[in-house]
């Protein structure tokens, strides 16, 4: 009888294997797939903080080409000793943005499912002020470390995008 219980426990172990967690971007693709259908106009926005004196809103607009849910290993976020993110240079910020999503120094590395949207860029407006160098992915005509061009293709997590005109 004991052998039967042990055998069943060993056979059930693979069924209990941990699946990678779904990030909000992956859940969005499953929950509202029509929102990010191929051909749909989407926008990525940064800025706009404040109640009375609001910061300008910078954006990147494009057309959805494809969506996908991928498994990604979340490694440790790059750290610049002695600096917080507001003090990063543009190169240091880009290294952080390219590693995202990632985990903090105290968290364990893990695998997660992320929802990715590939889009074709149609228009954009980026900040040029020096103070915006470490404030977002858009800066001086660039998307992170790539010069923006009409019809170029980029990938973003689904939950960072909104539908145009909303």
ChimeraX commands (.cxc) that place a marker at each C-alpha (Angstrom):
marker #1 position 0.00,0.00,0.00 radius 0.5
marker #1 position 2.82,2.40,0.87 radius 0.5
marker #1 position 4.50,1.71,-2.45 radius 0.5
marker #1 position 1.28,2.59,-4.27 radius 0.5
marker #1 position 1.01,5.94,-2.42 radius 0.5
marker #1 position 4.67,6.78,-3.12 radius 0.5
marker #1 position 4.27,5.82,-6.79 radius 0.5
marker #1 position 1.17,8.00,-7.16 radius 0.5
marker #1 position 2.94,10.92,-5.47 radius 0.5
marker #1 position 5.91,10.61,-7.84 radius 0.5
marker #1 position 3.64,10.43,-10.87 radius 0.5
marker #1 position 1.66,13.48,-9.76 radius 0.5
marker #1 position 4.76,15.64,-9.23 radius 0.5
marker #1 position 5.15,16.68,-12.91 radius 0.5
marker #1 position 1.50,17.74,-12.94 radius 0.5
marker #1 position 2.25,20.11,-10.08 radius 0.5
marker #1 position 5.14,21.77,-11.93 radius 0.5
marker #1 position 4.93,25.52,-11.63 radius 0.5
marker #1 position 3.84,27.33,-14.78 radius 0.5
marker #1 position 5.34,30.77,-15.35 radius 0.5
marker #1 position 3.18,33.56,-13.91 radius 0.5
marker #1 position 1.12,35.73,-16.25 radius 0.5
marker #1 position 2.14,39.39,-16.20 radius 0.5
marker #1 position -0.68,41.96,-16.67 radius 0.5
marker #1 position 0.35,42.32,-20.33 radius 0.5
marker #1 position -0.26,38.61,-20.98 radius 0.5
marker #1 position -3.58,38.64,-19.10 radius 0.5
marker #1 position -4.70,41.59,-21.24 radius 0.5
marker #1 position -4.10,39.65,-24.46 radius 0.5
marker #1 position -6.23,36.77,-23.15 radius 0.5
marker #1 position -8.92,38.96,-21.57 radius 0.5
marker #1 position -9.40,41.54,-24.34 radius 0.5
marker #1 position -7.88,40.20,-27.57 radius 0.5
marker #1 position -10.06,42.45,-29.74 radius 0.5
marker #1 position -8.41,45.54,-28.23 radius 0.5
marker #1 position -5.08,44.65,-29.83 radius 0.5
marker #1 position -6.16,43.06,-33.11 radius 0.5
marker #1 position -3.89,43.27,-36.12 radius 0.5
marker #1 position -4.41,46.58,-37.94 radius 0.5
marker #1 position -5.70,48.42,-34.84 radius 0.5
marker #1 position -4.24,51.87,-34.11 radius 0.5
marker #1 position -2.49,51.96,-30.71 radius 0.5
marker #1 position -0.60,54.60,-28.76 radius 0.5
marker #1 position 2.13,54.50,-26.12 radius 0.5
marker #1 position 2.20,57.62,-23.92 radius 0.5
marker #1 position 4.59,59.11,-21.37 radius 0.5
marker #1 position 4.25,62.22,-19.22 radius 0.5
marker #1 position 1.11,64.14,-18.34 radius 0.5
marker #1 position 1.76,64.14,-14.59 radius 0.5
marker #1 position 0.27,66.87,-12.41 radius 0.5
marker #1 position -3.13,68.35,-11.65 radius 0.5
marker #1 position -2.87,72.06,-12.35 radius 0.5
marker #1 position 0.43,72.40,-14.19 radius 0.5
marker #1 position 0.58,69.13,-16.11 radius 0.5
marker #1 position 3.68,67.85,-17.84 radius 0.5
marker #1 position 3.44,67.51,-21.62 radius 0.5
marker #1 position 2.36,64.14,-22.98 radius 0.5
marker #1 position 4.78,62.49,-25.39 radius 0.5
marker #1 position 3.65,59.60,-27.51 radius 0.5
marker #1 position 4.38,56.97,-30.08 radius 0.5
marker #1 position 1.51,55.90,-32.33 radius 0.5
marker #1 position 1.37,52.89,-34.60 radius 0.5
marker #1 position -0.54,49.97,-36.07 radius 0.5
marker #1 position -0.63,46.52,-34.47 radius 0.5
marker #1 position 1.11,43.93,-36.63 radius 0.5
marker #1 position 1.03,40.94,-34.26 radius 0.5
marker #1 position 0.55,39.93,-30.64 radius 0.5
marker #1 position 2.20,37.10,-28.78 radius 0.5
marker #1 position 2.49,35.70,-25.27 radius 0.5
marker #1 position 6.09,34.71,-24.54 radius 0.5
marker #1 position 7.88,33.17,-21.63 radius 0.5
marker #1 position 10.70,35.40,-20.40 radius 0.5
marker #1 position 13.29,34.93,-17.71 radius 0.5
marker #1 position 13.24,37.94,-15.37 radius 0.5
marker #1 position 16.80,38.51,-14.25 radius 0.5
marker #1 position 18.08,41.10,-11.79 radius 0.5
marker #1 position 17.59,44.74,-12.79 radius 0.5
marker #1 position 20.85,46.54,-13.55 radius 0.5
marker #1 position 21.96,48.72,-10.65 radius 0.5
marker #1 position 24.18,51.79,-10.73 radius 0.5
marker #1 position 25.80,51.96,-7.28 radius 0.5
marker #1 position 25.15,55.21,-5.43 radius 0.5
marker #1 position 22.42,56.44,-7.81 radius 0.5
marker #1 position 18.67,56.22,-7.90 radius 0.5
marker #1 position 16.87,56.15,-11.25 radius 0.5
marker #1 position 16.36,59.94,-11.29 radius 0.5
marker #1 position 20.16,60.34,-11.31 radius 0.5
marker #1 position 20.85,57.89,-14.15 radius 0.5
marker #1 position 22.47,59.07,-17.37 radius 0.5
marker #1 position 20.61,58.25,-20.58 radius 0.5
marker #1 position 22.89,55.25,-21.21 radius 0.5
marker #1 position 22.27,53.91,-17.69 radius 0.5
marker #1 position 18.52,54.43,-18.08 radius 0.5
marker #1 position 18.54,52.65,-21.46 radius 0.5
marker #1 position 20.29,49.64,-19.92 radius 0.5
marker #1 position 17.51,49.54,-17.30 radius 0.5
marker #1 position 14.73,49.95,-19.89 radius 0.5
marker #1 position 16.13,47.18,-22.10 radius 0.5
marker #1 position 16.32,44.79,-19.12 radius 0.5
marker #1 position 12.70,45.50,-18.11 radius 0.5
marker #1 position 10.76,43.57,-16.93 radius 0.5
marker #1 position 13.28,42.51,-14.31 radius 0.5
marker #1 position 13.39,41.85,-10.57 radius 0.5
marker #1 position 14.91,43.91,-7.76 radius 0.5
marker #1 position 18.05,42.92,-5.88 radius 0.5
marker #1 position 16.08,41.20,-3.08 radius 0.5
marker #1 position 13.73,39.17,-5.31 radius 0.5
marker #1 position 14.50,35.78,-6.81 radius 0.5
marker #1 position 14.89,35.51,-10.58 radius 0.5
marker #1 position 11.93,33.77,-12.22 radius 0.5
marker #1 position 10.14,33.05,-15.48 radius 0.5
marker #1 position 6.93,34.88,-16.41 radius 0.5
marker #1 position 4.61,35.05,-19.39 radius 0.5
marker #1 position 4.51,38.49,-21.02 radius 0.5
marker #1 position 2.15,39.83,-23.67 radius 0.5
marker #1 position 4.09,41.43,-26.52 radius 0.5
marker #1 position 2.65,43.64,-29.25 radius 0.5
marker #1 position 4.65,44.23,-32.42 radius 0.5
marker #1 position 3.67,47.52,-34.02 radius 0.5
marker #1 position 4.57,49.64,-37.03 radius 0.5
marker #1 position 5.35,53.22,-35.99 radius 0.5
marker #1 position 3.40,55.94,-37.81 radius 0.5
marker #1 position 3.97,59.09,-35.73 radius 0.5
marker #1 position 5.58,60.26,-32.50 radius 0.5
marker #1 position 6.49,63.20,-30.34 radius 0.5
marker #1 position 9.46,62.94,-27.99 radius 0.5
marker #1 position 10.88,65.22,-25.29 radius 0.5
marker #1 position 14.14,67.06,-25.89 radius 0.5
marker #1 position 14.71,68.60,-22.44 radius 0.5
marker #1 position 17.75,67.24,-20.59 radius 0.5
marker #1 position 15.59,66.44,-17.53 radius 0.5
marker #1 position 13.67,63.90,-19.65 radius 0.5
marker #1 position 16.78,61.78,-20.35 radius 0.5
marker #1 position 15.93,59.29,-17.60 radius 0.5
marker #1 position 12.16,59.77,-17.51 radius 0.5
marker #1 position 11.01,57.31,-20.17 radius 0.5
marker #1 position 11.60,55.29,-23.30 radius 0.5
marker #1 position 11.01,58.29,-25.60 radius 0.5
marker #1 position 13.77,60.90,-25.80 radius 0.5
marker #1 position 15.14,63.16,-28.55 radius 0.5
marker #1 position 13.64,61.27,-31.47 radius 0.5
marker #1 position 14.62,57.90,-30.00 radius 0.5
marker #1 position 12.77,54.88,-28.64 radius 0.5
marker #1 position 15.18,53.71,-25.94 radius 0.5
marker #1 position 18.35,53.36,-28.04 radius 0.5
marker #1 position 16.86,53.30,-31.57 radius 0.5
marker #1 position 16.20,56.34,-33.76 radius 0.5
marker #1 position 12.49,56.54,-34.58 radius 0.5
marker #1 position 11.59,56.25,-38.26 radius 0.5
marker #1 position 8.23,56.03,-39.98 radius 0.5
marker #1 position 7.21,52.40,-40.59 radius 0.5
marker #1 position 9.87,50.95,-38.26 radius 0.5
marker #1 position 8.73,48.01,-36.14 radius 0.5
marker #1 position 9.05,47.85,-32.36 radius 0.5
marker #1 position 7.76,45.59,-29.62 radius 0.5
marker #1 position 6.11,46.71,-26.38 radius 0.5
marker #1 position 4.29,44.99,-23.55 radius 0.5
marker #1 position 0.55,45.01,-24.24 radius 0.5
marker #1 position -0.44,46.79,-21.02 radius 0.5
marker #1 position 1.66,49.83,-21.96 radius 0.5
marker #1 position -0.54,50.56,-24.98 radius 0.5
marker #1 position -3.90,52.23,-25.39 radius 0.5
marker #1 position -6.28,52.36,-28.34 radius 0.5
marker #1 position -5.99,55.54,-30.44 radius 0.5
marker #1 position -8.58,58.22,-29.78 radius 0.5
marker #1 position -9.43,57.16,-26.23 radius 0.5
marker link #1:1,2 radius 0.2
marker link #1:2,3 radius 0.2
marker link #1:3,4 radius 0.2
marker link #1:4,5 radius 0.2
marker link #1:5,6 radius 0.2
marker link #1:6,7 radius 0.2
marker link #1:7,8 radius 0.2
marker link #1:8,9 radius 0.2
marker link #1:9,10 radius 0.2
marker link #1:10,11 radius 0.2
marker link #1:11,12 radius 0.2
marker link #1:12,13 radius 0.2
marker link #1:13,14 radius 0.2
marker link #1:14,15 radius 0.2
marker link #1:15,16 radius 0.2
marker link #1:16,17 radius 0.2
marker link #1:17,18 radius 0.2
marker link #1:18,19 radius 0.2
marker link #1:19,20 radius 0.2
marker link #1:20,21 radius 0.2
marker link #1:21,22 radius 0.2
marker link #1:22,23 radius 0.2
marker link #1:23,24 radius 0.2
marker link #1:24,25 radius 0.2
marker link #1:25,26 radius 0.2
marker link #1:26,27 radius 0.2
marker link #1:27,28 radius 0.2
marker link #1:28,29 radius 0.2
marker link #1:29,30 radius 0.2
marker link #1:30,31 radius 0.2
marker link #1:31,32 radius 0.2
marker link #1:32,33 radius 0.2
marker link #1:33,34 radius 0.2
marker link #1:34,35 radius 0.2
marker link #1:35,36 radius 0.2
marker link #1:36,37 radius 0.2
marker link #1:37,38 radius 0.2
marker link #1:38,39 radius 0.2
marker link #1:39,40 radius 0.2
marker link #1:40,41 radius 0.2
marker link #1:41,42 radius 0.2
marker link #1:42,43 radius 0.2
marker link #1:43,44 radius 0.2
marker link #1:44,45 radius 0.2
marker link #1:45,46 radius 0.2
marker link #1:46,47 radius 0.2
marker link #1:47,48 radius 0.2
marker link #1:48,49 radius 0.2
marker link #1:49,50 radius 0.2
marker link #1:50,51 radius 0.2
marker link #1:51,52 radius 0.2
marker link #1:52,53 radius 0.2
marker link #1:53,54 radius 0.2
marker link #1:54,55 radius 0.2
marker link #1:55,56 radius 0.2
marker link #1:56,57 radius 0.2
marker link #1:57,58 radius 0.2
marker link #1:58,59 radius 0.2
marker link #1:59,60 radius 0.2
marker link #1:60,61 radius 0.2
marker link #1:61,62 radius 0.2
marker link #1:62,63 radius 0.2
marker link #1:63,64 radius 0.2
marker link #1:64,65 radius 0.2
marker link #1:65,66 radius 0.2
marker link #1:66,67 radius 0.2
marker link #1:67,68 radius 0.2
marker link #1:68,69 radius 0.2
marker link #1:69,70 radius 0.2
marker link #1:70,71 radius 0.2
marker link #1:71,72 radius 0.2
marker link #1:72,73 radius 0.2
marker link #1:73,74 radius 0.2
marker link #1:74,75 radius 0.2
marker link #1:75,76 radius 0.2
marker link #1:76,77 radius 0.2
marker link #1:77,78 radius 0.2
marker link #1:78,79 radius 0.2
marker link #1:79,80 radius 0.2
marker link #1:80,81 radius 0.2
marker link #1:81,82 radius 0.2
marker link #1:82,83 radius 0.2
marker link #1:83,84 radius 0.2
marker link #1:84,85 radius 0.2
marker link #1:85,86 radius 0.2
marker link #1:86,87 radius 0.2
marker link #1:87,88 radius 0.2
marker link #1:88,89 radius 0.2
marker link #1:89,90 radius 0.2
marker link #1:90,91 radius 0.2
marker link #1:91,92 radius 0.2
marker link #1:92,93 radius 0.2
marker link #1:93,94 radius 0.2
marker link #1:94,95 radius 0.2
marker link #1:95,96 radius 0.2
marker link #1:96,97 radius 0.2
marker link #1:97,98 radius 0.2
marker link #1:98,99 radius 0.2
marker link #1:99,100 radius 0.2
marker link #1:100,101 radius 0.2
marker link #1:101,102 radius 0.2
marker link #1:102,103 radius 0.2
marker link #1:103,104 radius 0.2
marker link #1:104,105 radius 0.2
marker link #1:105,106 radius 0.2
marker link #1:106,107 radius 0.2
marker link #1:107,108 radius 0.2
marker link #1:108,109 radius 0.2
marker link #1:109,110 radius 0.2
marker link #1:110,111 radius 0.2
marker link #1:111,112 radius 0.2
marker link #1:112,113 radius 0.2
marker link #1:113,114 radius 0.2
marker link #1:114,115 radius 0.2
marker link #1:115,116 radius 0.2
marker link #1:116,117 radius 0.2
marker link #1:117,118 radius 0.2
marker link #1:118,119 radius 0.2
marker link #1:119,120 radius 0.2
marker link #1:120,121 radius 0.2
marker link #1:121,122 radius 0.2
marker link #1:122,123 radius 0.2
marker link #1:123,124 radius 0.2
marker link #1:124,125 radius 0.2
marker link #1:125,126 radius 0.2
marker link #1:126,127 radius 0.2
marker link #1:127,128 radius 0.2
marker link #1:128,129 radius 0.2
marker link #1:129,130 radius 0.2
marker link #1:130,131 radius 0.2
marker link #1:131,132 radius 0.2
marker link #1:132,133 radius 0.2
marker link #1:133,134 radius 0.2
marker link #1:134,135 radius 0.2
marker link #1:135,136 radius 0.2
marker link #1:136,137 radius 0.2
marker link #1:137,138 radius 0.2
marker link #1:138,139 radius 0.2
marker link #1:139,140 radius 0.2
marker link #1:140,141 radius 0.2
marker link #1:141,142 radius 0.2
marker link #1:142,143 radius 0.2
marker link #1:143,144 radius 0.2
marker link #1:144,145 radius 0.2
marker link #1:145,146 radius 0.2
marker link #1:146,147 radius 0.2
marker link #1:147,148 radius 0.2
marker link #1:148,149 radius 0.2
marker link #1:149,150 radius 0.2
marker link #1:150,151 radius 0.2
marker link #1:151,152 radius 0.2
marker link #1:152,153 radius 0.2
marker link #1:153,154 radius 0.2
marker link #1:154,155 radius 0.2
marker link #1:155,156 radius 0.2
marker link #1:156,157 radius 0.2
marker link #1:157,158 radius 0.2
marker link #1:158,159 radius 0.2
marker link #1:159,160 radius 0.2
marker link #1:160,161 radius 0.2
marker link #1:161,162 radius 0.2
marker link #1:162,163 radius 0.2
marker link #1:163,164 radius 0.2
marker link #1:164,165 radius 0.2
marker link #1:165,166 radius 0.2
view
